[in-house]
Amino acid sequence: MLQLQTIRDNKEEIILALEKRNIDAQPLVEKVLQLDENRRAAQTSLDNLLAESNKLSKEIGELYKTGKAQEANELKEQTVKLKEKSKHFSEGLATAEEELQTLLYQLPNAPHISVKKGSTEEDNEEILNEGEIPKLVEGALPHWELAKKYDIIDFELGVKIAGAGFPVYKGKGARLQRALIAYFLDKNTAAGYTEIQVPHLVNELSGYGTGQLPDKEGQMYHVTADDLYLIPTAEVPVTNIFRDVIVNESDFPITYTGYTPCFRREAGSYGAHVRGLNRLHQFDKVEIVRVEHPSKSYDALDGMVEHVKDILRELKLPYRILRLCGGDLGFTSALTFDFEVFSTAQDRWLEISSVSNFETYQANRLKLRFKDENGKNQLAHTLNGSSLALPRVLAGILENYQTADGIKIPEVLVPYCGFDMID
């Protein structure tokens, strides 16, 4: 969440920045600042009462020592009244702090200066378009038809077991999934990321720490009996490793990669554009997460973009990169680049990765800090990216690599698959 000091010092700049998200943040910002002013006044009053109470306690002690019990007892009556006042201010302060926290959770991150104002994905900026779109054979099929033809993904069986959006991968389809996971992890670890395995469920504090709660509560699967949430991405458990942690400045950069299944309710998603692997409730993803010094985070973001580009070049998939506009930007992100693969059979772009810098937004929620050269605690910057999400990458491979004889396997994946053709 945004820091109170930052809001106080840069009120107009933050309101202007949030306009890029098509949000009139002024009423909420003003309410935050007024509540903060009230909270600080209550804290000052409480501190003064406590100081006065401590002073009287010392005086009472001295009076008892000198045999002046009656005077001491008179002062004790004053301390009782002070304690009642202190309790009143303390309760009011706790209420004000809770209300302030609730309001701050409602403010999204301020977009980076490079983010343009916009309303929908149509306003996103294409900054790179690379790779040759293949010319497919006559009668080329979309991936859900290819999956059925070659018996590698069974969508109907998934419906029987769980429901729509839970496909069953079979034979070479399952092996191709496993190959992609291994390839992505190998690429990430070769780039310096430490592989990590994390829980697939998180508690409420973890959801609040990275910003999924309360913003995306309706999109998460909630295990109510245990008050746990199925993860929507590995970003949540991996980043929460650093909740309430103070790292050393010399520890930067901190880099992790992990494979997890991901679970998303995707409520309200209907239509042909979500057919097959285009949108699922359960899918596999390999994630990269970085904790960075604030002065290095945007260089790190550029490095993450280059890393994902390298993977897509090796897979030889046509792709483009979009800089998201304010209206399409995630709630917690300051700057996001989306990668999309072109699906030739569907004649449309499919998002396969988002690479984001959250600056201090998540770190402030997490209380993730580092000690600077002066020994002062500062908030770190957090970043994450998909490297990569599997369903639409797999869809792109099936559709773009189809031939009259079957589906070719990208050369870089053949050693991982153990076969070069699905036929």
Secondary structure, 3 states (H helix, E strand, C coil): CCCHHHHHHCHHHHHHHHHHHCCCCHHHHHHHHHHHHHHHHHHHHHHHHHHHHHHHHHHHHHHHHCCCHHHHHHHHHHHHHHHHHHHHHHHHHHHHHHHHHHHHHHCCCCCCCCCCCCCCHHHCEEEEEECCCCCCCCCCCCHHHHHHHCCCEEHHHHHHHCCCCCCEECHHHHHHHHHHHHHHHHHHHHCCCEECCCCCEECHHHHHHHCCCCCCHHHCCEECCCCEEECCCCHHHHHHHHCCCEEEHHHCCEEEEEEEEEECCCCCCCCHHHCCCCCCCEEEEEEEEEEECCCCHHHHHHHHHHHHHHHHHHHCCCEEEEECCHHHCCCCCCEEEEEEEEECCCCEEEEEEEEEEEECHHHHHHCCEEECCCCCEEECEEEEEEEEEHHHHHHHHHHHCEECCEEECCHHHHHHHCCCEEC
